[in-house]
Amino acid sequence: MKKAVSDQLVRPLVRNLQPYVPGEQPRISGLIKLNTNENPYPPSPRVLEAVRAAVDGRLRLYPDPTATRLREKLAKLHKCDPDQIIVGNGADEILRLAVQAFVEPVAAQRGPLSRRYLVPPAPALVQSFVPSYSLYPVLAAQHGAAFHGVPLQMDFGLPEPGQLRFLKEWQPNAALTFITTPNAPSGRAYPTAQLEAICARSRGVVVLDETYADFAPEQALSLALTLPNVLVCRSFSKAYSLCFLRVGYAVGPGPLIQAMHKLRDSYNVNGLGQIAAEATLDDLEYYRQNFRKIAETRDWTARELTALGFRVLPSHTNFLLVRPPGASAADWYRKLREQKILVRWFDLPELRDYLRISIGTPQDMQALIKVARRLAS
């Protein structure tokens, strides 16, 4: 009875919300963890030294609320003004702030909004190309906004700009459009010219989620510095080995960035994270070497899996999306886990035939291939 009473005190929107489910963080030791796209290499020695040196009396003080030094370093790197940058508690906070800043909630409506509104009011609409990051519809639902998934092509490519007007799901008036580039979970990279054409056809804000851009042949950050409706979101997690400290940022037009500043928490990025990210920017060559090593390991793994009968999609990220031979992807996921190798399987119509495999160290991937060869025989 008490539980029922307490449940009624929760907003209906929250009570019915399906939360985002992150990749498993196993509590048992001995697993080869290839399921959450973490960098297999540690931060640079300079970063570790900077973090250790900061563990002192400063821990009693609040951090810089706007990450001034980090924004200044990022502005120098990207050749823009510091006021065109906002730093967040991981890229996920940046994405949430974008929804809050640019999307009107659908007031006083109950039930699954994306089903109720086949053509929702544009100010209350979030859209993204799907499949992509499964957090996007959750952020829309949390905000009380509608969400549309615009289907990618069969090869996970973006629709050509001229095709968009024939897609009933595409809404050029949507308040906010997310584009993951390179795409997750497919790993496919998109040309900047194609992204620019889509951004030009969008009347709302477009967030180019470049979480994996450091592994890609092209980056689209120039669009955030030239177009009035484009933000580029980046992360220090995947490429720069700082998942533990949660630092992300966005670059874009000053008015959009300032709107997001109004909504962020007062001290949203911890001081150690700021110091680690600053030190990272002072040692970029260390990380560029890691990018090259990861790409080499990725390409070797793709060749080995292809030889075993896997369908391996082209990737410009630190992971591979593969369709295994013989048994279902769900069976492969379970069998690999029994062999202490953890990969990612998504129980979604577009993805349930595939596994997503993060790129670990060469030793990790050799162990994966050894087990896969045995299971495929």
Phi, psi and omega in degrees: 000314180299320179298319180296319179296314179298320181299324181289345178279349181273138178306140179304321180301316182287322181299325183266000186288135171265110186287161173293138180249107179286168176297150183300134171251094190293145178264351179266149182269165175092358178277144168272113192265103182235042189237351184231017172059031175285150177290131182285351183252146183287167172301162181295154178305325180295324178291314179299321178296318181296320180292316179300317182294337182273354179276082183213207182299344178296341182298342179277350185259155173288149176283169174303120186294335181246010179051052188303308183298320180293318178296323178295319178292320178294321179297321177296319180296317186263003176057055178217184179272143177304332179289353175266012184229137170234138180254139184230170176282076188080164177296334181299322178294323178300316180296319179295317179298324178297317178297314182294325186279329192241356185239130174277134173290153174278105190289142169058029177248143180239160180095177181291106189298323183294337176273323183295321184253095176292322172233082186289163175302131185304320179297343182254018187247129168249138176223155172209160173283139185232149002284145173205208186297122186284359175286332186304307180296331177293317178298320177297314181296319179300327183274351183078029178251164177274157179227135173241133171262121179263118189293134168289168175288170185302330179267016180069015175281157174288145171299144174296147182308322180292339179279339187301323184292346178266357180265116183295335181284335184284128179237103181297340180270004181304140181297326185212131177236127175261134172231117178273118185217115356300155184289141166240128021257009187280329184089359184282135177265152182241139179296143180300322181298321178292319177296319180298320180296321178291317179300321181294334179273355181263131180268343176264194179281139174244125175256115174270108184274098185259043180304326184252017188297333183292345178263358190259157179286337179230149173231148188250022184297333179302331181293327179289342181261356183235336182255141186284349186241017187241132171243143171248129181253132180232167183221149171265008185277295192294311184273332191248015167061033180240031178308321187296333186258348171058080176228125174222173179201164175231149176238138179177189180300141183308314181299324179290318180296317181294326176297320179291325178302326182295340188252346183286160174297155185301316180235071193279343181238122185294156185297321179294323177297318178298315181295318179297318180293321177299315180294327176301316182292342177274356185221045186295331182295326176303315183286325177297325174296320178295321178302316181295319179296318180296318179296319178296316179295320177301313183292323176297315180298319180299318180295317182294317179293321177300319179296336179271001177100004176286146166270117185248119180283145176302140184225139170238041180226194176257033176207167177234141170255123188226147172253115186283157179276160173073256184290168180291162177298324178297320178294318178299318179303313182293318182293321177295321180294323176299333178265016176068032173238119185255117176241185183246134174233132181251122179274067179232147185306319184282346191234353189290350175272000188239158167244143171254126186241115175290151179270117177263204176289164175306323180293320177300314186287328174296321177295320177300312182296321179300315179291318180297323179295321179290319181289332182278345185280000000 
